């Protein structure tokens, strides 16, 4: 039986109350994920071709980014950052980045922010 009827009988977090002021307010940075990873040198990323594709995917639309000329490790980093910034899924298929959904309006700005000189929209 507790001594004070106003206090809860068992508070599992009661012993942690002294740490309340020591917690940092912002553990993550406020920069969007697409800008956190530094782009490679400008000579490797002169152009990107963005197109919408539905064929062979069961009618689902995907946005394909081609001709980035990135090494495999960088492709994975770029894909992770773009998926986070766009809030969608995606994968790497060969030399292309495949992003779920129609992202053609939002993708050019993100690619330009990452250092791509020219973004071409293919039909």
BADORO-169589 format. One line per 3 residues: number of its first residue (from 1); their letters; for each residue x, y, z of N, C-alpha, C. Coordinates in Angstrom, 3 decimals, m for minus. Example, Ala and Ser with C-alpha at 12.3 -4.5 7.8 and 13.67 -1.06 7.14 Angstrom:
<recs>
1	AS	13.190 m5.690 7.800 12.300 m4.500 7.800 13.200 m3.300 7.800 ~ 12.850 m2.250 7.080 13.670 m1.060 7.140 12.900 0.030 7.870
</recs>
This chain:
<recs>
1	XXX	0.848 m1.173 0.000 0.000 0.000 0.000 0.893 1.235 0.000 ~ 0.689 2.165 m0.933 1.514 3.363 m0.991 1.247 4.291 0.172 ~ 2.262 5.072 0.516 2.141 6.015 1.639 1.257 7.200 1.257
4	XXX	1.411 7.697 0.023 0.649 8.858 m0.439 m0.403 8.377 m1.428 ~ m1.684 8.566 m1.176 m2.725 8.065 m2.076 m2.759 8.789 m3.424 ~ m2.146 9.983 m3.525 m2.150 10.712 m4.786 m1.096 10.184 m5.762
7	XXX	m0.065 9.522 m5.285 0.990 8.992 m6.139 0.603 7.604 m6.643 ~ 1.041 7.259 m7.866 0.725 5.928 m8.376 1.461 4.857 m7.576 ~ 0.887 3.673 m7.556 1.474 2.579 m6.795 2.835 2.171 m7.365
10	XXX	2.912 2.037 m8.698 4.181 1.634 m9.306 4.423 2.482 m10.546 ~ 5.473 3.298 m10.510 5.850 4.111 m11.657 7.220 3.631 m12.132 ~ 7.282 2.873 m13.243 8.566 2.332 m13.694 9.556 3.407 m14.135
13	XXX	9.086 4.594 m14.470 9.971 5.657 m14.928 10.253 6.683 m13.838 ~ 9.767 6.467 m12.646 9.959 7.403 m11.557 11.421 7.618 m11.200 ~ 12.236 6.587 m11.307 13.651 6.703 m10.959 14.428 7.491 m12.008
16	XXX	13.853 7.723 m13.163 14.542 8.442 m14.238 14.210 9.933 m14.274 ~ 13.372 10.412 m13.372 12.930 11.804 m13.419 14.076 12.800 m13.226 ~ 15.141 12.419 m12.562 16.273 13.333 m12.373 17.058 13.557 m13.672
19	XXX	16.870 12.714 m14.677 17.559 12.849 m15.956 16.793 13.701 m16.969 ~ 15.631 14.152 m16.619 14.759 14.848 m17.555 15.409 16.085 m18.182 ~ 16.140 16.869 m17.458 16.756 18.079 m17.985 18.050 17.822 m18.743
22	XXX	18.652 16.645 m18.606 19.939 16.356 m19.235 19.802 15.813 m20.655 ~ 18.605 15.569 m21.108 18.410 14.996 m22.434 18.555 16.075 m23.502 ~ 19.330 15.823 m24.567 19.447 16.830 m25.627 18.127 16.979 m26.371
25	XXX	17.818 18.190 m26.757 16.552 18.468 m27.443 16.537 17.901 m28.857 ~ 17.607 18.087 m29.604 17.642 17.647 m30.993 18.857 16.763 m31.213 ~ 18.625 15.468 m31.260 19.722 14.536 m31.480 20.053 14.427 m32.963
28	XXX	19.106 14.760 m33.826 19.344 14.686 m35.269 19.450 16.086 m35.831 ~ 20.090 16.192 m36.960 20.220 17.505 m37.588 18.937 17.855 m38.321 ~ 18.738 19.132 m38.574 17.526 19.570 m39.259 17.696 19.621 m40.763
31	XXX	18.871 19.241 m41.270 19.109 19.250 m42.705 18.379 18.071 m43.338 ~ 17.739 18.267 m44.496 17.085 17.146 m45.155 18.102 16.070 m45.523 ~ 17.687 14.788 m45.515 18.622 13.708 m45.786 19.309 13.816 m47.135
34	XXX	18.685 14.419 m48.124 19.292 14.507 m49.447 20.518 15.414 m49.447 ~ 20.633 16.302 m48.467 21.757 17.231 m48.437 22.828 16.810 m47.441 ~ 22.604 15.774 m46.649 23.567 15.382 m45.645 24.797 14.716 m46.246
37	XXX	24.628 13.889 m47.247 25.743 13.194 m47.859 26.381 14.115 m48.881 ~ 27.685 14.314 m48.768 28.344 15.223 m49.699 28.415 14.594 m51.081 ~ 28.119 15.380 m52.127 28.170 14.833 m53.472 29.605 14.604 m53.920
40	XXX	29.840 13.593 m54.790 31.177 13.402 m55.321 31.559 14.548 m56.238 ~ 32.770 14.513 m56.780 33.229 15.628 m57.604 32.315 15.849 m58.810 ~ 32.252 17.099 m59.260 31.286 17.501 m60.285 31.546 16.843 m61.635
43	XXX	32.755 16.372 m61.898 33.064 15.777 m63.193 32.328 14.457 m63.404 ~ 31.963 13.765 m62.334 31.307 12.471 m62.484 29.798 12.594 m62.636 ~ 29.202 13.701 m62.202 27.758 13.840 m62.239 27.382 15.020 m63.112
46	XXX	27.479 14.848 m64.386 27.118 15.921 m65.295 25.650 15.853 m65.688 ~ 25.068 14.655 m65.640 23.731 14.502 m66.176 23.001 13.360 m65.488 ~ 21.686 13.497 m65.418 20.811 12.421 m64.946 19.566 12.430 m65.820
49	XXX	19.106 11.249 m66.191 17.892 11.114 m66.986 16.819 10.519 m66.086 ~ 15.692 11.214 m65.959 14.587 10.785 m65.104 13.405 10.445 m66.002 ~ 12.830 9.248 m65.797 11.668 8.855 m66.596 10.726 7.998 m65.774
52	XXX	9.474 7.960 m66.198 8.453 7.143 m65.558 8.341 5.838 m66.317 ~ 8.215 4.745 m65.592 8.132 3.432 m66.218 7.014 2.625 m65.571 ~ 6.210 1.962 m66.394 5.143 1.094 m65.896 5.269 m0.332 m66.432
55	XXX	5.962 m0.494 m67.547 6.041 m1.790 m68.217 6.752 m2.823 m67.353 ~ 6.166 m4.008 m67.261 6.788 m5.108 m66.532 6.727 m4.982 m65.032 ~ 5.893 m4.103 m64.508 5.819 m3.900 m63.061 4.397 m4.056 m62.539
58	XXX	3.578 m4.785 m63.277 2.210 m5.037 m62.821 1.349 m3.791 m62.791 ~ 1.628 m2.819 m63.639 0.846 m1.597 m63.686 1.254 m0.546 m62.678 ~ 2.202 m0.860 m61.805 2.674 0.107 m60.815 3.693 1.041 m61.458
61	XXX	3.602 2.302 m61.138 4.510 3.299 m61.716 5.755 3.425 m60.849 ~ 6.906 3.495 m61.496 8.168 3.775 m60.810 8.894 4.869 m61.568 ~ 9.691 5.630 m60.853 10.525 6.655 m61.464 11.940 6.105 m61.545
64	XXX	12.518 6.132 m62.740 13.840 5.569 m62.978 14.823 6.721 m63.195 ~ 15.952 6.681 m62.487 17.015 7.673 m62.645 18.204 6.948 m63.265 ~ 18.611 7.396 m64.458 19.686 6.742 m65.204 20.835 7.704 m65.458
67	XXX	21.953 7.146 m65.895 23.137 7.871 m66.345 23.758 8.755 m65.262 ~ 23.751 8.289 m64.031 24.382 9.045 m62.949 25.887 8.826 m62.886 ~ 26.380 7.721 m63.433 27.812 7.398 m63.418 28.402 7.438 m62.011
70	XXX	27.738 6.756 m61.081 28.210 6.681 m59.703 28.744 5.281 m59.410 ~ 29.749 5.159 m58.536 30.184 3.825 m58.107 29.067 3.156 m57.289 ~ 29.079 1.829 m57.183 27.993 1.107 m56.486 27.731 1.586 m55.061
73	XXX	28.761 1.892 m54.316 28.569 2.345 m52.927 27.844 3.687 m52.903 ~ 28.241 4.593 m53.792 27.582 5.900 m53.862 26.131 5.781 m54.326 ~ 25.860 4.860 m55.251 24.471 4.645 m55.696 23.584 4.273 m54.529
76	XXX	24.078 3.380 m53.669 23.307 2.973 m52.484 23.080 4.155 m51.548 ~ 24.114 4.982 m51.344 23.973 6.157 m50.465 22.969 7.146 m51.042 ~ 23.065 7.392 m52.341 22.131 8.320 m52.980 20.708 7.786 m52.889
79	XXX	20.530 6.505 m53.130 19.192 5.926 m53.069 18.606 6.059 m51.673 ~ 19.402 5.771 m50.667 18.921 5.896 m49.282 18.515 7.331 m48.973 ~ 19.322 8.293 m49.391 19.010 9.701 m49.126 17.770 10.145 m49.897
82	XXX	17.644 9.722 m51.154 16.472 10.109 m51.945 15.200 9.468 m51.401 ~ 15.274 8.206 m50.987 14.097 7.548 m50.413 13.646 8.257 m49.148 ~ 14.602 8.680 m48.323 14.258 9.399 m47.093 13.633 10.753 m47.402
85	XXX	14.200 11.454 m48.372 13.696 12.783 m48.708 12.316 12.714 m49.361 ~ 12.072 11.677 m50.159 10.800 11.552 m50.874 9.755 10.776 m50.083 ~ 10.169 10.035 m49.077 9.229 9.249 m48.286 8.645 8.084 m49.059
88	XXX	9.486 7.381 m49.801 9.008 6.251 m50.595 10.080 5.173 m50.608 ~ 9.771 4.066 m51.250 10.709 2.966 m51.374 11.479 3.052 m52.671 ~ 12.423 2.161 m52.835 13.184 2.131 m54.061 14.258 1.069 m54.015
91	XXX	14.954 0.890 m55.132 16.019 m0.097 m55.214 17.009 0.310 m56.298 ~ 18.158 m0.361 m56.277 19.162 m0.174 m57.311 19.059 m1.364 m58.248 ~ 18.883 m1.102 m59.543 18.840 m2.154 m60.554 19.933 m1.859 m61.573
94	XXX	21.056 m2.534 m61.441 22.183 m2.274 m62.334 22.776 m0.903 m62.066 ~ 22.792 m0.055 m63.090 23.322 1.309 m62.945 22.231 2.340 m62.691 ~ 20.989 1.904 m62.516 19.870 2.838 m62.362 19.310 2.797 m60.946
97	XXX	18.725 3.926 m60.557 17.988 4.011 m59.299 16.506 3.924 m59.636 ~ 15.787 3.020 m58.992 14.356 2.845 m59.225 13.634 3.284 m57.965 ~ 12.793 4.306 m58.096 12.083 4.885 m56.959 10.593 4.666 m57.156
100	XXX	9.911 4.182 m56.130 8.499 3.854 m56.245 7.648 5.103 m56.416 ~ 6.668 4.999 m57.313 5.722 6.086 m57.527 6.208 7.085 m58.564 ~ 5.339 8.031 m58.872 5.654 9.077 m59.836 6.288 10.237 m59.079
103	XXX	7.607 10.314 m59.083 8.361 11.340 m58.351 9.005 12.341 m59.300 ~ 8.510 12.437 m60.525 9.150 13.280 m61.541 9.131 14.760 m61.202 ~ 8.166 15.230 m60.447 8.109 16.661 m60.112 9.065 17.020 m58.980
106	XXX	9.253 16.124 m58.036 10.063 16.416 m56.857 11.533 16.049 m57.024 ~ 11.812 15.092 m57.889 13.162 14.559 m58.012 14.188 15.518 m58.605 ~ 13.876 16.314 m59.626 14.905 17.196 m60.192 15.516 18.168 m59.180
109	XXX	14.725 18.714 m58.291 15.266 19.644 m57.286 16.225 18.927 m56.334 ~ 15.887 17.701 m55.944 16.762 16.944 m55.054 18.067 16.561 m55.744 ~ 17.972 16.165 m57.009 19.187 15.809 m57.748 20.089 17.025 m57.952
112	XXX	19.488 18.162 m58.253 20.279 19.386 m58.421 20.966 19.776 m57.120 ~ 20.278 19.598 m55.995 20.871 19.915 m54.693 22.042 18.991 m54.377 ~ 22.050 17.806 m54.957 23.128 16.855 m54.722 24.280 17.020 m55.712
115	XXX	24.188 17.989 m56.627 25.310 18.283 m57.495 25.158 17.863 m58.943 ~ 23.998 17.369 m59.341 23.793 16.987 m60.742 23.641 18.263 m61.564 ~ 24.441 18.394 m62.603 24.440 19.628 m63.414 23.206 19.745 m64.284
118	XXX	22.787 18.646 m64.937 21.643 18.701 m65.837 20.733 17.511 m65.594 ~ 19.463 17.803 m65.337 18.464 16.751 m65.138 17.552 16.762 m66.359 ~ 17.524 15.653 m67.086 16.714 15.526 m68.290 15.505 14.665 m67.994
121	XXX	14.328 15.146 m68.374 13.092 14.377 m68.203 12.800 13.647 m69.502 ~ 12.873 12.333 m69.497 12.601 11.531 m70.694 11.126 11.163 m70.734 ~ 10.623 10.999 m71.934 9.207 10.657 m72.095 9.047 9.180 m72.283
</recs>
